[in-house]
Amino acid sequence: MTADDSYGRLDDDDYPAYTMGRAADMLGTTQGFLRALGEARLITPLRSAGGHRRYSRYQLRIAARARELVDQGTPIEAACRIIILEDQLEEAQRLNAEYRRAAGNSTAAA
């Protein structure tokens, strides 16, 4: 990978740019909390060639939401389930909107 390739990925939300330590610092949490999110399968960090966990900005946003729920007193397992359900609901709403647009376009053309 060239330097130009690396710079192009700076805007990529899915690029695993952050080490576990940096991610924990950014979220104001512990590395153990990030490990627990991985064990709960909420986020799956990429592993570097040396086996170190690397996180993307997208994963950090999910972890931040989990931390918010845990800070409010929600057990971590429940927080992970809530986030998964929120994500599924958002996807279902997106698909529903697409189907409605498609149905509206087909009736407008008739």
Backbone as JSON Lines, residues from 0, in Angstrom:
{"i":0,"aa":"M","n":[0.84,-1.17,0.0],"ca":[0.0,0.0,0.0],"c":[0.89,1.24,0.0]}
{"i":1,"aa":"T","n":[0.59,2.17,-0.85],"ca":[1.37,3.4,-0.93],"c":[0.81,4.44,0.03]}
{"i":2,"aa":"A","n":[1.55,5.5,0.2],"ca":[1.09,6.58,1.07],"c":[-0.2,7.18,0.52]}
{"i":3,"aa":"D","n":[-0.31,7.28,-0.81],"ca":[-1.53,7.82,-1.41],"c":[-2.74,6.95,-1.08]}
{"i":4,"aa":"D","n":[-2.55,5.62,-1.09],"ca":[-3.64,4.7,-0.73],"c":[-4.07,4.93,0.72]}
{"i":5,"aa":"S","n":[-3.11,5.1,1.6],"ca":[-3.41,5.31,3.03],"c":[-4.18,6.61,3.23]}
{"i":6,"aa":"Y","n":[-3.77,7.67,2.56],"ca":[-4.46,8.95,2.71],"c":[-5.89,8.87,2.21]}
{"i":7,"aa":"G","n":[-6.1,8.11,1.14],"ca":[-7.45,7.95,0.6],"c":[-8.39,7.25,1.57]}
{"i":8,"aa":"R","n":[-7.85,6.46,2.47],"ca":[-8.68,5.72,3.43],"c":[-9.02,6.52,4.67]}
{"i":9,"aa":"L","n":[-8.45,7.7,4.83],"ca":[-8.72,8.49,6.02],"c":[-10.2,8.84,6.15]}
{"i":10,"aa":"D","n":[-10.9,8.94,5.04],"ca":[-12.33,9.26,5.07],"c":[-13.2,8.01,5.1]}
{"i":11,"aa":"D","n":[-12.6,6.84,5.09],"ca":[-13.34,5.57,5.06],"c":[-13.76,5.19,6.48]}
{"i":12,"aa":"D","n":[-15.07,5.19,6.74],"ca":[-15.59,4.85,8.08],"c":[-15.29,3.41,8.49]}
{"i":13,"aa":"D","n":[-15.03,2.55,7.51],"ca":[-14.8,1.14,7.81],"c":[-13.32,0.77,7.88]}
{"i":14,"aa":"Y","n":[-12.44,1.73,7.65],"ca":[-11.01,1.45,7.7],"c":[-10.57,1.32,9.16]}
{"i":15,"aa":"P","n":[-9.95,0.19,9.53],"ca":[-9.56,-0.04,10.93],"c":[-8.28,0.74,11.3]}
{"i":16,"aa":"A","n":[-8.45,1.99,11.61],"ca":[-7.32,2.89,11.81],"c":[-6.86,3.03,13.26]}
{"i":17,"aa":"Y","n":[-7.68,2.56,14.2],"ca":[-7.4,2.84,15.61],"c":[-7.03,1.58,16.39]}
{"i":18,"aa":"T","n":[-5.95,1.68,17.14],"ca":[-5.55,0.58,18.01],"c":[-6.53,0.51,19.18]}
{"i":19,"aa":"M","n":[-6.49,-0.58,19.9],"ca":[-7.37,-0.74,21.04],"c":[-7.14,0.36,22.08]}
{"i":20,"aa":"G","n":[-5.88,0.64,22.36],"ca":[-5.56,1.66,23.35],"c":[-6.07,3.03,22.94]}
{"i":21,"aa":"R","n":[-5.88,3.38,21.67],"ca":[-6.34,4.67,21.16],"c":[-7.86,4.72,21.17]}
{"i":22,"aa":"A","n":[-8.5,3.64,20.75],"ca":[-9.96,3.58,20.73],"c":[-10.52,3.77,22.15]}
{"i":23,"aa":"A","n":[-9.94,3.07,23.12],"ca":[-10.4,3.2,24.51],"c":[-10.22,4.63,25.01]}
{"i":24,"aa":"D","n":[-9.09,5.24,24.68],"ca":[-8.85,6.64,25.08],"c":[-9.89,7.57,24.46]}
{"i":25,"aa":"M","n":[-10.16,7.37,23.18],"ca":[-11.12,8.23,22.49],"c":[-12.52,8.12,23.08]}
{"i":26,"aa":"L","n":[-12.88,6.91,23.52],"ca":[-14.21,6.68,24.08],"c":[-14.28,6.95,25.57]}
{"i":27,"aa":"G","n":[-13.12,7.14,26.19],"ca":[-13.1,7.35,27.64],"c":[-13.5,6.1,28.4]}
{"i":28,"aa":"T","n":[-13.07,4.96,27.89],"ca":[-13.43,3.69,28.51],"c":[-12.17,2.83,28.64]}
{"i":29,"aa":"T","n":[-12.35,1.6,29.01],"ca":[-11.22,0.7,29.18],"c":[-11.09,-0.24,27.99]}
{"i":30,"aa":"Q","n":[-9.93,-0.83,27.86],"ca":[-9.73,-1.83,26.83],"c":[-10.59,-3.06,27.12]}
{"i":31,"aa":"G","n":[-10.81,-3.35,28.37],"ca":[-11.67,-4.46,28.76],"c":[-13.1,-4.28,28.27]}
{"i":32,"aa":"F","n":[-13.57,-3.03,28.28],"ca":[-14.91,-2.75,27.77],"c":[-14.98,-3.08,26.28]}
{"i":33,"aa":"L","n":[-13.95,-2.7,25.54],"ca":[-13.92,-3.01,24.1],"c":[-13.85,-4.52,23.87]}
{"i":34,"aa":"R","n":[-13.08,-5.2,24.7],"ca":[-13.01,-6.67,24.59],"c":[-14.39,-7.28,24.85]}
{"i":35,"aa":"A","n":[-15.1,-6.76,25.85],"ca":[-16.44,-7.27,26.17],"c":[-17.4,-7.07,25.0]}
{"i":36,"aa":"L","n":[-17.29,-5.96,24.29],"ca":[-18.14,-5.72,23.12],"c":[-17.82,-6.73,22.03]}
{"i":37,"aa":"G","n":[-16.55,-7.08,21.92],"ca":[-16.15,-8.1,20.95],"c":[-16.67,-9.47,21.35]}
{"i":38,"aa":"E","n":[-16.59,-9.8,22.62],"ca":[-17.09,-11.09,23.11],"c":[-18.6,-11.2,22.93]}
{"i":39,"aa":"A","n":[-19.29,-10.05,23.04],"ca":[-20.75,-10.03,22.84],"c":[-21.09,-9.97,21.35]}
{"i":40,"aa":"R","n":[-20.07,-9.91,20.52],"ca":[-20.21,-9.87,19.05],"c":[-20.93,-8.65,18.54]}
{"i":41,"aa":"L","n":[-20.84,-7.56,19.3],"ca":[-21.41,-6.3,18.83],"c":[-20.5,-5.71,17.77]}
{"i":42,"aa":"I","n":[-19.21,-5.74,18.03],"ca":[-18.22,-5.3,17.05],"c":[-17.12,-6.35,16.95]}
{"i":43,"aa":"T","n":[-16.59,-6.49,15.77],"ca":[-15.5,-7.45,15.55],"c":[-14.33,-6.68,14.95]}
{"i":44,"aa":"P","n":[-13.35,-6.33,15.77],"ca":[-12.23,-5.56,15.24],"c":[-11.37,-6.41,14.3]}
{"i":45,"aa":"L","n":[-10.76,-5.73,13.37],"ca":[-9.81,-6.41,12.5],"c":[-8.55,-6.69,13.32]}
{"i":46,"aa":"R","n":[-7.86,-7.75,13.0],"ca":[-6.6,-8.06,13.68],"c":[-5.44,-7.71,12.75]}
{"i":47,"aa":"S","n":[-4.45,-7.02,13.29],"ca":[-3.25,-6.7,12.53],"c":[-2.44,-7.98,12.35]}
{"i":48,"aa":"A","n":[-1.39,-7.9,11.54],"ca":[-0.52,-9.06,11.33],"c":[0.04,-9.57,12.65]}
{"i":49,"aa":"G","n":[0.24,-8.67,13.61],"ca":[0.76,-9.06,14.92],"c":[-0.32,-9.5,15.89]}
{"i":50,"aa":"G","n":[-1.58,-9.53,15.44],"ca":[-2.67,-9.99,16.29],"c":[-3.34,-8.9,17.11]}
{"i":51,"aa":"H","n":[-2.97,-7.64,16.91],"ca":[-3.55,-6.54,17.68],"c":[-4.89,-6.11,17.08]}
{"i":52,"aa":"R","n":[-5.82,-5.77,17.95],"ca":[-7.14,-5.32,17.5],"c":[-7.05,-3.92,16.91]}
{"i":53,"aa":"R","n":[-7.77,-3.71,15.81],"ca":[-7.84,-2.41,15.15],"c":[-9.31,-2.08,14.9]}
{"i":54,"aa":"Y","n":[-9.71,-0.86,15.21],"ca":[-11.11,-0.45,15.14],"c":[-11.31,0.64,14.09]}
{"i":55,"aa":"S","n":[-12.48,0.63,13.47],"ca":[-12.86,1.66,12.5],"c":[-13.68,2.74,13.2]}
{"i":56,"aa":"R","n":[-13.88,3.84,12.52],"ca":[-14.71,4.91,13.08],"c":[-16.15,4.42,13.28]}
{"i":57,"aa":"Y","n":[-16.63,3.63,12.34],"ca":[-17.98,3.06,12.47],"c":[-18.08,2.23,13.75]}
{"i":58,"aa":"Q","n":[-17.1,1.38,13.99],"ca":[-17.11,0.56,15.2],"c":[-17.01,1.42,16.46]}
{"i":59,"aa":"L","n":[-16.28,2.51,16.39],"ca":[-16.18,3.4,17.55],"c":[-17.51,4.07,17.84]}
{"i":60,"aa":"R","n":[-18.27,4.4,16.81],"ca":[-19.6,4.97,17.04],"c":[-20.51,3.96,17.73]}
{"i":61,"aa":"I","n":[-20.44,2.71,17.32],"ca":[-21.25,1.66,17.96],"c":[-20.81,1.49,19.41]}
{"i":62,"aa":"A","n":[-19.5,1.46,19.64],"ca":[-18.98,1.32,21.0],"c":[-19.39,2.5,21.87]}
{"i":63,"aa":"A","n":[-19.41,3.7,21.29],"ca":[-19.83,4.89,22.04],"c":[-21.29,4.78,22.44]}
{"i":64,"aa":"R","n":[-22.12,4.25,21.56],"ca":[-23.54,4.05,21.89],"c":[-23.68,3.02,23.02]}
{"i":65,"aa":"A","n":[-22.9,1.96,22.94],"ca":[-22.92,0.95,24.0],"c":[-22.5,1.56,25.33]}
{"i":66,"aa":"R","n":[-21.47,2.36,25.29],"ca":[-21.0,3.0,26.53],"c":[-22.08,3.91,27.11]}
{"i":67,"aa":"E","n":[-22.76,4.62,26.25],"ca":[-23.84,5.5,26.69],"c":[-24.91,4.7,27.44]}
{"i":68,"aa":"L","n":[-25.3,3.58,26.88],"ca":[-26.32,2.74,27.52],"c":[-25.81,2.15,28.84]}
{"i":69,"aa":"V","n":[-24.57,1.68,28.83],"ca":[-23.99,1.11,30.05],"c":[-23.87,2.17,31.13]}
{"i":70,"aa":"D","n":[-23.48,3.38,30.75],"ca":[-23.38,4.47,31.72],"c":[-24.73,4.82,32.33]}
{"i":71,"aa":"Q","n":[-25.81,4.51,31.61],"ca":[-27.16,4.77,32.12],"c":[-27.67,3.62,32.99]}
{"i":72,"aa":"G","n":[-26.82,2.58,33.15],"ca":[-27.18,1.48,34.03],"c":[-27.63,0.21,33.33]}
{"i":73,"aa":"T","n":[-27.57,0.2,32.01],"ca":[-27.98,-0.99,31.26],"c":[-26.85,-2.01,31.29]}
{"i":74,"aa":"P","n":[-27.14,-3.27,31.6],"ca":[-26.08,-4.29,31.55],"c":[-25.51,-4.39,30.13]}
{"i":75,"aa":"I","n":[-24.24,-4.71,30.02],"ca":[-23.57,-4.69,28.72],"c":[-24.24,-5.63,27.71]}
{"i":76,"aa":"E","n":[-24.68,-6.8,28.15],"ca":[-25.34,-7.74,27.24],"c":[-26.63,-7.14,26.69]}
{"i":77,"aa":"A","n":[-27.39,-6.48,27.56],"ca":[-28.64,-5.84,27.14],"c":[-28.35,-4.66,26.22]}
{"i":78,"aa":"A","n":[-27.3,-3.9,26.53],"ca":[-26.92,-2.77,25.68],"c":[-26.58,-3.24,24.27]}
{"i":79,"aa":"C","n":[-25.85,-4.33,24.18],"ca":[-25.49,-4.88,22.87],"c":[-26.73,-5.31,22.12]}
{"i":80,"aa":"R","n":[-27.65,-5.95,22.81],"ca":[-28.89,-6.4,22.15],"c":[-29.72,-5.21,21.68]}
{"i":81,"aa":"I","n":[-29.8,-4.17,22.5],"ca":[-30.53,-2.95,22.12],"c":[-29.95,-2.36,20.84]}
{"i":82,"aa":"I","n":[-28.64,-2.27,20.78],"ca":[-27.99,-1.68,19.62],"c":[-28.23,-2.52,18.37]}
{"i":83,"aa":"I","n":[-28.17,-3.83,18.51],"ca":[-28.45,-4.72,17.38],"c":[-29.89,-4.52,16.91]}
{"i":84,"aa":"L","n":[-30.83,-4.44,17.84],"ca":[-32.23,-4.23,17.47],"c":[-32.45,-2.86,16.83]}
{"i":85,"aa":"E","n":[-31.77,-1.84,17.34],"ca":[-31.87,-0.51,16.74],"c":[-31.38,-0.54,15.3]}
{"i":86,"aa":"D","n":[-30.28,-1.24,15.08],"ca":[-29.71,-1.36,13.74],"c":[-30.67,-2.1,12.81]}
{"i":87,"aa":"Q","n":[-31.27,-3.19,13.29],"ca":[-32.22,-3.95,12.48],"c":[-33.46,-3.11,12.15]}
{"i":88,"aa":"L","n":[-33.93,-2.33,13.11],"ca":[-35.08,-1.46,12.87],"c":[-34.74,-0.41,11.82]}
{"i":89,"aa":"E","n":[-33.58,0.2,11.93],"ca":[-33.16,1.21,10.96],"c":[-33.09,0.61,9.55]}
{"i":90,"aa":"E","n":[-32.55,-0.59,9.43],"ca":[-32.46,-1.26,8.14],"c":[-33.85,-1.58,7.59]}
{"i":91,"aa":"A","n":[-34.75,-2.05,8.43],"ca":[-36.11,-2.36,8.01],"c":[-36.83,-1.09,7.54]}
{"i":92,"aa":"Q","n":[-36.63,0.01,8.25],"ca":[-37.25,1.27,7.85],"c":[-36.69,1.76,6.52]}
{"i":93,"aa":"R","n":[-35.39,1.56,6.31],"ca":[-34.78,1.96,5.04],"c":[-35.35,1.15,3.89]}
{"i":94,"aa":"L","n":[-35.46,-0.17,4.09],"ca":[-36.03,-1.03,3.05],"c":[-37.49,-0.69,2.78]}
{"i":95,"aa":"N","n":[-38.24,-0.43,3.84],"ca":[-39.64,-0.05,3.69],"c":[-39.77,1.22,2.85]}
{"i":96,"aa":"A","n":[-38.94,2.2,3.13],"ca":[-38.96,3.45,2.35],"c":[-38.62,3.19,0.89]}
{"i":97,"aa":"E","n":[-37.65,2.31,0.65],"ca":[-37.3,1.95,-0.74],"c":[-38.48,1.3,-1.44]}
{"i":98,"aa":"Y","n":[-39.14,0.36,-0.78],"ca":[-40.29,-0.33,-1.37],"c":[-41.42,0.66,-1.66]}
{"i":99,"aa":"R","n":[-41.64,1.6,-0.76],"ca":[-42.69,2.6,-0.98],"c":[-42.36,3.49,-2.17]}
{"i":100,"aa":"R","n":[-41.09,3.89,-2.29],"ca":[-40.68,4.7,-3.44],"c":[-40.88,3.92,-4.73]}
{"i":101,"aa":"A","n":[-40.48,2.65,-4.72],"ca":[-40.62,1.81,-5.91],"c":[-42.09,1.64,-6.27]}
{"i":102,"aa":"A","n":[-42.94,1.42,-5.26],"ca":[-44.36,1.24,-5.51],"c":[-44.97,2.55,-6.01]}
{"i":103,"aa":"G","n":[-44.52,3.66,-5.48],"ca":[-45.02,4.97,-5.92],"c":[-44.61,5.26,-7.35]}
{"i":104,"aa":"N","n":[-43.39,4.88,-7.72],"ca":[-42.92,5.1,-9.08],"c":[-43.67,4.22,-10.07]}
{"i":105,"aa":"S","n":[-44.01,3.0,-9.66],"ca":[-44.7,2.1,-10.59],"c":[-46.15,2.52,-10.79]}
{"i":106,"aa":"T","n":[-46.79,3.07,-9.76],"ca":[-48.18,3.54,-9.92],"c":[-48.22,4.86,-10.66]}
{"i":107,"aa":"A","n":[-47.2,5.69,-10.5],"ca":[-47.15,6.96,-11.21],"c":[-46.93,6.74,-12.71]}
{"i":108,"aa":"A","n":[-46.21,5.68,-13.06],"ca":[-45.93,5.38,-14.47],"c":[-47.14,4.76,-15.15]}
{"i":109,"aa":"A","n":[-48.08,4.21,-14.37],"ca":[-49.23,3.52,-14.97],"c":[-50.29,4.44,-15.46]}
